């Protein structure tokens, strides 16, 4: 049973990640005026080297992504992975 579950999980994740095109798009969390005000605030409070470039990581949202692969293609690949996993592990399971 463990071998079959391991085979299914491995094949499904392998097929999913190898056939799925994911596009990452970092986006701004704040407006430009808010970012400039924050940098000015930092400079006034004792951080003279604060710039927008240095603090870029605070202003960006990096967890935005779009899946570019069509859902029906991913579903078909999942079915193929299940079929292969069943064929390989069937003698062990029985």
Secondary structure, 3 states (H helix, E strand, C coil): CHHHHHHHHHHHHHHHHHHCCEEECCEECCCHHHHHHHHHHHHHCCCCCCCCCCCHHHHEECCCEEECCCHHHHHHHHHHHHHHHHHHHHHHHC
